[in-house]
Amino acid sequence: MLEDRPVAAPRIPPQSAPSSPWPAAYPEGYAVVDVETTGLARDDRIVSAAVYQLDARGEVQDHWYTLVNPERDPGPVWIHGLTSAELAGAPLFPEIAEEFARRLDGRVLVAHNAVFDWSMIAREYARAKSTAPVRQRLCTIALSKELGLPLSNHKLETLAAHYGVVQQRAHHALDDARVLAETFRPSLHLAAASALRLPLLACQPLTEWSDTPARPPGQRSGYRPTSWRPSRKRPACPYPNPGRYAPGGTLVQGMRVAFSGDTSVDRELLEDRAVDAGLHVATSVSRLTSVLVTNDPDSPTSKVVKARSFGTPVIDEAAFMQLLQDVAPAPTNVR
C-alpha cells in the first residue's frame, strides 16, 4: 500500500447493525473514491487518488492513497495544494493503474458527483491502453436526494455537517474519501432500512482515446468561469421540441436544453452527451427552452433570470447526468 501522506486516515467507528433485514439485492462491496485533478476538461489529468474499500454494509476494510505525476502543470494548486515539485517524483498513472484497479475490482464505485470521478478515471485508463474494472457507480448526491435528506445544497461539506463528520482537509483526496466513506455508511443504512432501491448507474469504459487538447496551450484549467471553450456548429436536432421538462419526469428527445455557470464535467462533454441522447443544446434561454441546467440556481446570470421569468424548469448538473441515462424517444404525434 502506498504511503498515506500528508493526511493520516483516522479510524472510522463501526455502525451498529440495523434491526431490519438487509436488502439481498444490495452490492457486496463498495470502493469510495476521490480524485484530485489538473482541471475539468477532457485532457486534464489526475494528480492524486484515494480509495476506501467498504464491505456490503459500509464497514471499512482498507484504504489507499497515492500522488500521481500528471506530466504537465498541476493546475489549480490553490484548490488541491499539490505543486509541480511535490508531483515530480510521484508515479505515473500507468505505474499505479494495476494497484488502483485491484482496489476497484468487483465493487461499486462511490463518489460525490460520481460521473466526474468516473470520467477522469476512465480517461486515465484509456490513455494507459487499459480499462478500469468498474461496472457500476453510485453518486452520493443522487443517494442524498433519494433519501430526502434536509440539505441546503449538495456539497460534500454540507453532507458531512449533516452527519456530524469533521473534514480535516478539504480537497485532499484521502480526507475527502474518508469523509465520503463516513457519510455514505449512514446513508446506506437509511436506504437499507426502507428497502430503497439504490441509484446505481452503469460505467461504460472508454475503448479509444485521443489526447487532443480541449483548450489552447497555456490556458488555465476549467475551474474558473472564464475557461476557454471552442465554439462549434452542431447539426440541427432531428426531433421536434416536445415541450418543457416535467420535474420528476424524464427527458424526451427533441427537448431544448440550456446550460449556465460552471460545471464539474467539462461543458463541451455535457453538451456532447446531450446531443448524443437526441436533445437540442440551446445557447440561450427562451420560452421554448425545455430545461436549464445550472449548479447555481440563485445566481443573477441572464439565463437564470430568463428561466425564472419564463417558468422554465431548472435542475442541477448531477440530476441532468442521471436523466441522460434514460432519455425517452421522441413521440411520433408531435408536429
Salt bridges, closest charged atoms under 4 A:
ASP4 OD2 - HIS63 NE2 2.74
ASP43 OD1 - ARG215 NH1 3.69
ASP44 OD1 - ARG72 NH1 3.03
ASP44 OD1 - ARG215 NH2 2.84
GLU59 OE1 - ARG185 NH1 3.20
ASP62 OD2 - ARG103 NH1 2.45
GLU99 OE2 - ARG102 NH2 2.98
GLU99 OE2 - ARG103 NH2 2.91
GLU124 OE1 - ARG45 NH2 3.01
GLU124 OE1 - ARG127 NH1 3.48
ASP175 OD1 - ARG178 NH2 2.74
GLU182 OE2 - ARG178 NH1 2.56
ASP211 OD1 - ARG127 NE 3.06
GLU268 OE2 - ARG232 NH1 3.91
GLU271 OE1 - ARG229 NH1 3.09
GLU271 OE1 - ARG234 NH2 2.88
ASP272 OD1 - ARG232 NH2 2.56
ASP272 OD1 - ARG234 NH1 3.08
ASP316 OD2 - LYS145 NZ 2.75
